[in-house]
Amino acid sequence: MPGQSPLSMMQPQRPRAQPQPRGLAGRGRWPLWLPLAIVILLAAVWSGLWYVSASVADRALAGWIEREAAAGRAYSCGTQTIGGFPLDIRARCNDVGAEIKNSQPPYAITAKAVDFVAEVYRPTRLVGEITGPLTVAVNGQPPSLTADWIRARLVVNGVPPYPDTLSFDFDAPHLDRAGSDEKLFNAHNVNFQARVTEGTPRDHPVLDLTLHLAGASAAFHTLTAQPLNGDIEAVVRGLADLSPKSWADRMREMQAAGGNIEIKSLRLTQLDAVVVGGGTLTPNAEGKLDGVIRIAVVGIEHIVPLLGIDKMIAQGVDQWSGTSGTLDRLVPGLGATIRQTANATVIENLKKMGEPTTVDNRPATLLPLRFVNGAVYLGMLRIGDVPALF
């Protein structure tokens, strides 16, 4: 070519770079920017969802507090915070207070703190962790009871004021008389669950209730002083709805509707004794329970002495004579002998009255546990009373 030297003409020709169409250079960067844009978009969507869910959870918590206030139980917080972003929704209430106005006399409850957690995709399911100790006091008086635990968990699900499910779970709870070492109740674990199985919370709900006790003991009676394990499942029918109302009003509602409490299963284990059974109880017009629970008892000879029958006999003799210790004054040691004889006689009569059966491949006695206008009978033996429900 003109103007080129022979050497340059002998060198191989390099292809000229072809100009790229406009837009191709920028288009090659999309594989790098697209994932980042998706992450930013998802983060924005999740943030919006979290704030919406946090608002729903906050309204649900406020709704449950309003529901309790309508039922005569007013709750308060010293300080309250909401957080948990981005994984969940957390509300913390410090210096919790509750005033129970629908009791006589009114009393107040305090606890250190309550933490509620809700999942972003289920903001109406609130899981609460309660931090003790908890105190109970009649208004204007020093605390009379204190309670504490290793872990206390509350779960409530539903839209206020109508819960779908409710549960409590306590690890190593104990209830003590304030200012003393007297323990009124303690257990390894207490678990209670309630859920609607028929109807709706707004319209004639049928409730399934379960209670689990592990190593539970109470200082209310010699029969409950020894630790026991228990599992009870019951079905409650006859409620109009689950709107806030007092316990007495709810029981009146059940009685008027012809409702009942069906004990689907009952199992109590204590030392060498086992009690299993089931039956139905109904509140009568006076608010007292009527009905029968058929129970099979293993080790009835261990249970009868704890019922206090011997003490009932001694008290009866004392009332008849007008003085205490009458039997032992007549004949030294006569009181103890009669008490032992009384227990043996009752055990023998209960075994004769009941039907032989087996529980866990162990011999047992099948007996009716009857409720007659609040009085409780084991067979024909009166063993206690249940207070009126309203």
Summary of the structure (lengths in Angstrom):
residues: 390
radius of gyration: 34.5
end to end distance: 117.7
largest distance: 151.4
contacts: 1091
relative contact order: 0.06
helix: 28%
strand: 45%
